[in-house]
Amino acid sequence: MSDTQKSSQSIGESGVSLRPLPLPDFGVPDKRPELPEAEYENRIDALRASAGTEWIVVYGDREHFANLAYLTCFDPRFEEAVLVLGPGDVRCLLVGNEGLGYSSVVVVPRLDIVLCQSLSLMGQDRSNSPSLRQCLADMGIGSGDRVGVVGWKYFSEEEWEGSSPGIAVPAFLLDSLRDLVSSEGTVEDITLALLDPEHGLRSRACADQIAAFEWAASRATRAVMRIVAGTRPGMTELEASSRMGYQGEPLSAHVMFASGNGEIVGLRSPTARTIRERDAVTAAIGYWGGLGCRAGILRSGDDPDFTRELGAPYFRAIAAWYETVDIGTKGGEVSEAVENTLAPTSFRSMLNPGHLTHLDEWVNSPIVKNGTVPIASGMAYQCDIIPTPAGPGRALNCEDPVVIADADLRSELANRYPDVWERIVSRQRFMRDEIGIRVADGLLPLSSSPAYLPPFWLDHDHVYVRL
C-alpha cells in the first residue's frame, strides 16, 4: 500500500481530512474601540460592592498590569503603581517618576494622581515625594482599618500554610499596610473579587470590551498566519518572525517562535537559527485581548504517520472543544470531552485545555477535571490544547480566542458594533460550513483564522477539516 493510500485510509477512519481550503479575509479593524468612562466607573463601583473592606489597594507592575488597566486604563510601563480606593470616595493612583507623565491615559474621573517615588526605578530621584508608607497614611489608612488587597493571583487553601494570608504583592507594600493598620486592623486578600473564575469581575466582558478584544484577537491571529504563510527553509527565525508585520499593538506576551528537529520549546523567542525543511516550527503572538498560536512541520505534502498519530486525533480534540463549549456547560465537561477524545492517543493536553483570557493572556480557568463552574455569557476564552509529548521533530498547535455571549449580548454587539458582528458571523459560518465544526450560536470566534490548522507550513492553505 502506498503512503498516499495509507494516508487516505487513516484520515478517513478518523473522520478528518487534509484538504486545500483558502483562508477567507474576514477583515481586520484598524481602530481599537475605546471603552467609555462610565464602564470604568461601573467597574470601580462593582469592586467596592464585592470587596467587603473599607479600603481597597490594587497593585500593578509591567508584568502584572491587567487589574490596574481594567479599573483605570493605566498600565505601568517601567515601574510599579498602586490604586487606593477608600471611604468618602477616596480614589488615588500612586505612580513613580515616569508613570506621572504617562498618567494622562487615565480616563476615570475624580482619580487623584500622586507621585510616590519609591515606585520608580533604582537610581532615580527620590527627593520629591513621601515614602510609600507616608503616602498611604496621608490618604487616611490607619490603625484599626480593614484593607483589602488585590494581587496578581491568589492562593488556594491547599497551597498556603502561612499564619498570615498569602497575598501576591511585594512585601514592601504589605509591610507598610500592616504597620499602618496595626494589630487592631486587618490586611486581607480580595483578589478573588477580580480573578475568581465564576464570580470575578474580570471573568466577564461587556460589549465594548468584546469589541476591543476582537480588534486585538483578529490582528494577533492574522500576524501568526502571516508567519505560517511566509516561513521558508533558509530563513532565520528572526526573519520568519518579521513576517508578522508588527504595527505596535500592546503585547500580552512576548513574541514566540521556535524551530528544530528535536523537542520544541514553544515559549522561547526567535533567534538567528537557520530554519531547515522538515523542521518542527511554532509561532505565537498575543495582544491585549487575544493570542494566536500555530505549530506544525515546515514541509509540503502529507506525512501519513504524523497525520494518523498526531494530526487527526489532535484536530478531533479541537473540534470536541468547540462543539462542547456553550452557555451552561460546566468547565469539567469541556475538560472531559477533550480528555476522552485524546484517550486512545499517546499524548494529552499539557495544561488546561482552555482558559479565561482578558487584557492579560491567562486570567484563570474553569476548564479543569471535574470542574463545576459553568460557562457563562461574557466569558472570553482561549481554545488552548497543547499536545504533549508531540515527539522529537514534531509540533502541532491551533490556539484561538473566542467569547461566549447570550442572545441579549449578541443583540447588543450586533446593534452597537455591526462590523464586529459581521466578522463574527462570517467566522461562525466558515467553521460550520467549511471546517465542519458545529459551534453554538453563543460561541463567538474572534480569530482571523478560526480552527484553521495547516499542519505542513509549505502548504499553508491545506488544513484539517471534519468529514
VOGU-3710 file (C-alpha; in Angstrom, 3 decimals, decimal comma):
1> msdtqkssqs> 0,000/0,000/0,000  1,422/3,427/-0,962  1,900/6,308/1,509  -0,941/8,160/-0,197  -3,275/5,174/0,225  -2,222/4,773/3,866  -2,845/8,465/4,475  -6,274/8,427/2,860  -7,285/5,339/4,812  -6,105/6,647/8,197
11> igesgvslrp> -7,649/10,050/7,639  -10,952/8,601/6,506  -11,178/6,320/9,508  -10,525/9,265/11,819  -13,302/11,432/10,381  -10,742/14,091/9,474  -9,428/15,112/6,065  -6,473/17,227/4,982  -7,536/19,309/2,016  -6,891/22,648/0,299
21> lplpdfgvpd> -9,063/25,394/1,759  -8,201/29,061/1,189  -8,480/31,208/4,303  -11,095/33,937/3,762  -10,314/37,549/4,531  -12,786/38,269/7,311  -11,458/41,808/7,649  -9,267/43,297/10,355  -10,223/46,559/12,086  -7,757/49,444/12,182
31> krpelpeaey> -9,115/51,477/15,086  -9,282/49,902/18,524  -12,670/50,518/20,182  -12,310/52,608/23,333  -14,235/51,853/26,500  -16,496/54,655/27,764  -15,741/56,447/31,010  -18,934/55,041/32,519  -17,616/51,480/32,147  -14,635/52,239/34,388
41> enridalras> -16,973/53,865/36,912  -19,112/50,714/36,907  -16,060/48,528/37,478  -14,857/50,562/40,450  -18,354/50,554/41,955  -18,626/46,783/41,448  -15,261/46,184/43,115  -16,270/48,315/46,094  -19,511/46,357/46,408  -17,818/42,961/46,343
51> agtewivvyg> -14,699/43,726/48,381  -16,219/43,734/51,867  -13,488/46,059/53,205  -13,440/49,811/53,748  -10,140/50,226/51,902  -9,087/48,599/48,634  -5,480/48,521/47,422  -4,685/47,233/43,917  -1,053/46,598/42,953  0,344/46,543/39,430
61> drehfanlay> 3,640/46,476/37,558  4,784/45,974/33,981  4,164/42,212/34,044  1,055/42,320/36,233  -0,735/45,280/34,681  -4,183/43,936/33,868  -6,023/44,560/37,150  -4,985/48,223/37,171  -5,713/48,666/33,475  -9,128/47,053/33,922
71> ltcfdprfee> -10,037/49,586/36,610  -8,312/52,754/35,372  -6,978/52,305/31,791  -3,485/52,838/33,292  -0,854/50,136/32,770  2,526/50,617/34,487  5,244/50,664/31,856  8,685/50,601/33,518  7,545/50,970/37,113  5,006/49,915/39,696
81> avlvlgpgdv> 1,730/51,588/40,622  -0,859/51,273/43,390  -4,557/52,145/43,205  -6,207/53,050/46,514  -9,976/53,236/46,964  -11,353/54,273/50,335  -14,129/55,846/52,420  -15,625/59,083/51,201  -14,954/58,090/47,585  -11,189/58,278/48,012
91> rcllvgnegl> -9,650/57,428/44,632  -5,917/57,694/44,323  -3,327/56,256/41,946  0,231/56,191/43,273  2,789/56,317/40,463  6,544/56,661/40,029  8,501/59,312/38,147  7,791/58,002/34,652  4,246/56,993/35,480  3,445/60,588/36,400
101> gyssvvvvpr> 3,667/61,744/32,796  2,030/58,602/31,439  -0,936/59,005/33,814  -2,646/61,220/31,243  -4,057/57,983/29,747  -6,334/57,568/32,787  -9,996/58,065/31,907  -11,514/57,549/35,378  -12,991/60,815/36,701  -12,052/62,142/40,129
111> ldivlcqsls> -8,936/59,965/40,329  -6,101/61,743/42,121  -2,638/61,035/40,708  0,003/61,096/43,457  3,756/60,850/42,942  5,351/58,147/45,087  8,975/57,938/44,009  9,568/54,688/45,875  7,703/53,113/42,939  10,314/54,455/40,497
121> lmgqdrsnsp> 13,275/52,580/39,050  16,510/52,367/41,004  18,829/55,373/40,865  16,088/57,875/40,017  15,295/60,899/42,164  13,541/60,174/45,473  13,544/63,719/46,882  10,144/64,999/45,749  7,665/62,657/47,428  6,980/60,993/50,770
131> slrqcladmg> 7,665/57,307/51,358  5,103/54,716/50,315  4,018/54,278/53,920  3,515/58,017/54,312  1,570/58,267/51,059  -0,803/55,565/52,295  -1,132/57,270/55,667  -1,841/60,627/54,031  -4,804/59,043/52,266  -6,251/58,043/55,616
141> igsgdrvgvv> -5,265/54,412/56,175  -4,634/53,946/59,877  -4,925/51,809/62,978  -7,928/49,508/63,097  -8,775/49,743/59,403  -9,711/46,787/57,185  -7,738/46,830/53,953  -8,481/44,507/51,043  -5,549/43,927/48,702  -5,785/42,805/45,073
151> gwkyfseeew> -2,672/40,996/43,880  -1,836/39,394/40,565  -3,079/35,960/41,676  -4,455/34,221/44,760  -3,515/31,033/46,607  -5,818/28,147/47,431  -6,001/26,791/50,965  -4,116/23,681/49,848  -1,068/25,636/48,681  -0,684/28,175/51,501
161> egsspgiavp> 0,338/27,301/55,050  1,421/30,668/56,440  -0,102/32,229/59,537  -0,843/35,433/57,595  -2,763/35,489/54,306  -0,594/34,876/51,274  -1,095/37,956/49,103  0,636/38,196/45,726  2,053/41,713/46,013  5,540/42,876/47,093
171> aflldslrdl> 6,406/42,626/50,777  7,182/46,358/50,981  3,535/47,146/50,234  2,165/44,569/52,678  4,612/45,636/55,394  3,549/49,269/55,016  -0,146/48,410/55,188  0,192/46,041/58,151  2,230/48,605/60,034  -0,392/51,288/59,440
181> vssegtvedi> -3,454/49,253/60,447  -1,583/47,739/63,451  -2,839/44,713/65,321  -6,217/46,421/65,614  -6,864/46,163/61,875  -6,554/43,583/59,107  -4,964/43,308/55,688  -6,942/40,803/53,626  -6,622/39,203/50,209  -9,570/40,157/47,991
191> tlalldpehg> -8,012/39,129/44,673  -10,922/36,718/44,165  -13,151/39,748/43,590  -11,435/40,252/40,249  -9,996/36,855/39,337  -12,410/34,174/40,586  -13,310/32,072/37,510  -17,039/32,187/38,222  -17,770/35,452/40,015  -14,643/37,552/39,453
201> lrsracadqi> -15,270/40,839/37,700  -12,653/40,090/35,062  -14,274/36,765/34,181  -16,890/38,718/32,189  -16,657/41,240/29,376  -19,178/43,851/28,268  -19,956/44,581/24,617  -17,404/47,402/24,445  -14,692/45,173/25,858  -15,578/42,348/23,475
211> aafewaasra> -15,232/44,741/20,540  -11,789/45,748/21,819  -10,851/42,083/22,265  -11,950/41,344/18,695  -9,645/44,111/17,467  -6,703/42,544/19,287  -7,544/38,921/18,528  -8,118/39,425/14,815  -4,814/41,276/14,458  -2,772/38,837/16,549
221> travmrivag> -4,078/35,780/14,729  -3,589/37,421/11,340  0,029/38,095/12,326  0,513/34,408/13,191  -0,883/33,281/9,851  1,438/35,699/8,056  4,333/33,880/9,699  2,898/30,478/8,785  2,430/31,507/5,152  5,764/33,307/4,870
231> trpgmtelea> 8,245/30,975/6,571  10,686/29,262/4,194  13,714/26,992/4,572  16,900/29,041/4,781  15,326/31,889/6,725  16,433/32,630/10,245  13,804/32,502/12,965  14,095/36,289/13,242  13,394/36,685/9,529  10,399/34,364/9,747
241> ssrmgyqgep> 9,020/36,234/12,758  9,310/39,552/10,939  6,588/38,319/8,580  4,074/39,071/11,329  4,001/42,727/10,234  4,029/44,109/13,770  2,384/47,542/13,997  2,954/48,367/17,660  -0,098/46,704/19,210  0,163/46,252/23,012
251> lsahvmfasg> 1,538/42,779/23,713  0,105/40,385/26,291  3,105/38,069/25,855  6,498/38,183/24,190  6,593/37,133/20,534  7,329/33,397/20,357  8,950/31,427/17,552  10,922/28,189/17,692  12,158/25,611/15,208  14,240/22,444/15,188
261> ngeivglrsp> 14,338/18,700/14,742  14,285/17,872/18,461  11,897/18,777/21,255  10,479/22,240/20,542  10,475/24,877/23,306  7,372/26,781/22,335  7,814/29,654/24,788  11,164/30,853/23,524  11,840/33,950/21,457  13,116/33,805/17,863
271> tartirerda> 16,858/33,530/17,299  19,283/33,689/14,381  18,961/29,920/13,892  18,519/28,954/10,235  15,281/27,058/9,679  15,542/23,852/7,675  12,971/21,969/5,656  11,121/19,374/7,770  11,881/21,250/10,979  9,134/21,457/13,558
281> vtaaigywgg> 8,013/25,088/13,822  5,805/27,059/16,186  4,741/30,706/16,393  2,598/32,578/18,923  1,582/36,221/19,220  -0,633/37,782/21,870  -2,120/41,266/22,053  -4,336/42,677/24,810  -7,450/40,538/24,394  -6,367/37,575/22,321
291> lgcragilrs> -3,478/35,279/21,464  -2,960/33,070/18,450  -0,624/30,105/18,058  0,102/27,686/15,245  2,630/24,871/15,133  3,442/22,234/12,548  6,161/20,959/10,226  7,975/23,026/7,594  7,270/20,775/4,644  4,743/20,257/1,878
301> gddpdftrel> 2,606/17,262/1,000  1,462/14,892/3,724  3,116/12,714/6,321  0,721/9,776/6,833  2,247/8,739/10,166  2,111/12,299/11,527  -1,499/12,725/10,453  -2,590/9,349/11,823  -0,733/9,555/15,138  -0,948/13,274/15,935
311> gapyfraiaa> -2,721/15,452/13,382  -6,129/13,806/13,036  -6,686/12,996/16,737  -5,492/16,450/17,761  -7,881/18,119/15,355  -10,730/15,941/16,646  -9,932/17,260/20,135  -10,057/20,834/18,824  -13,459/20,088/17,274  -14,674/18,475/20,511
321> wyetvdigtk> -13,692/21,609/22,436  -15,571/23,930/20,104  -18,659/21,737/19,985  -18,816/21,338/23,779  -18,267/24,938/24,853  -21,617/26,679/25,313  -23,519/28,677/27,908  -24,261/26,486/30,919  -21,702/23,804/30,082  -19,507/23,080/33,101
331> ggevseaven> -15,779/23,506/32,752  -15,287/19,885/33,743  -17,430/18,758/30,815  -15,141/20,575/28,378  -12,087/19,045/30,021  -13,669/15,593/29,849  -14,613/15,982/26,172  -11,017/16,778/25,249  -9,586/14,110/27,550  -11,888/11,414/26,161
341> tlaptsfrsm> -11,054/12,351/22,582  -7,329/12,083/23,282  -7,592/8,944/25,440  -6,665/6,475/22,642  -3,571/8,510/21,698  -0,081/8,721/23,165  -0,405/12,426/24,024  -2,527/14,685/26,199  -3,147/18,397/26,744  -0,160/19,782/28,632
351> lnpghlthld> -2,208/22,371/30,576  -5,909/23,096/30,982  -7,458/22,691/27,528  -8,685/26,267/27,586  -8,727/29,220/29,949  -10,208/32,644/30,568  -8,387/35,492/28,879  -8,570/39,272/29,127  -6,016/42,046/28,735  -3,560/39,501/30,097
361> ewvnspivkn> -3,243/36,169/28,348  -4,333/33,895/31,233  -6,749/35,070/33,935  -7,968/31,772/35,412  -9,555/28,569/34,154  -12,842/26,852/34,968  -11,819/24,134/32,492  -10,394/21,647/34,970  -11,030/17,971/35,627  -14,394/17,607/37,410
371> gtvpiasgma> -14,801/21,400/37,332  -18,276/22,616/38,294  -18,048/26,266/37,227  -20,466/26,826/34,319  -19,510/28,694/31,190  -21,386/31,998/31,207  -22,218/34,861/28,899  -19,433/37,426/28,660  -16,594/34,987/29,294  -13,603/35,262/26,951
381> yqcdiiptpa> -11,724/32,009/26,378  -8,664/30,677/24,642  -9,036/27,287/22,966  -5,621/26,120/24,144  -4,831/22,431/23,685  -1,065/21,821/23,732  -0,337/18,232/22,645  2,386/16,635/24,735  4,524/14,720/24,149  4,455/15,526/20,447
391> gpgralnced> 7,773/13,762/19,933  11,140/14,946/18,576  10,864/16,987/15,409  7,090/17,242/15,734  4,848/20,139/16,698  1,164/20,950/16,351  -0,984/23,690/17,821  -4,175/25,558/16,989  -4,871/28,175/19,673  -7,522/30,847/19,126
401> pvviadadlr> -9,676/33,231/21,210  -13,472/33,180/21,499  -16,164/34,939/23,536  -19,344/33,417/24,943  -22,495/35,527/24,552  -26,180/35,006/25,244  -28,922/36,362/22,980  -29,032/39,757/24,705  -25,280/40,293/24,495  -25,231/39,134/20,877
411> selanrypdv> -28,006/41,586/20,055  -26,136/44,428/21,739  -22,974/43,610/19,816  -24,856/43,443/16,532  -26,578/46,785/17,130  -23,650/48,749/18,520  -20,770/47,147/16,607  -22,221/45,910/13,296  -18,804/45,485/11,639  -17,557/43,368/14,534
421> werivsrqrf> -20,730/41,308/14,432  -20,495/40,753/10,686  -16,966/39,376/11,058  -18,035/37,101/13,908  -20,969/35,660/11,956  -18,742/35,095/8,915  -16,277/33,179/11,081  -19,060/31,035/12,540  -20,305/30,236/9,054  -16,800/29,313/7,897
431> mrdeigirva> -16,268/26,995/10,851  -19,590/25,237/10,291  -19,686/25,074/6,507  -16,011/24,668/5,597  -14,149/23,326/8,638  -17,062/21,117/9,700  -17,208/22,212/13,341  -20,723/22,867/14,630  -20,231/25,788/17,001  -23,140/27,023/19,101
441> dgllplsssp> -24,712/30,395/18,337  -23,346/31,641/21,652  -19,717/30,887/20,772  -18,252/33,925/19,012  -14,935/33,323/17,214  -12,611/36,341/17,393  -9,744/34,865/15,378  -8,900/35,729/11,776  -8,201/32,005/11,298  -10,769/30,172/13,464
451> aylppfwldh> -9,863/26,470/13,864  -7,803/26,799/10,668  -4,932/24,349/11,140  -2,331/23,822/8,395  -0,025/21,093/9,758  2,517/21,459/6,937  3,508/25,086/6,558  4,813/24,956/2,997  1,230/24,045/2,069  -0,229/26,703/4,332
461> dhvyvrl> -3,661/26,546/2,690  -4,048/22,777/3,232  -5,858/22,269/6,524  -7,632/19,618/8,561  -11,423/19,550/8,213  -14,187/17,318/9,525  -15,669/14,907/7,005
//
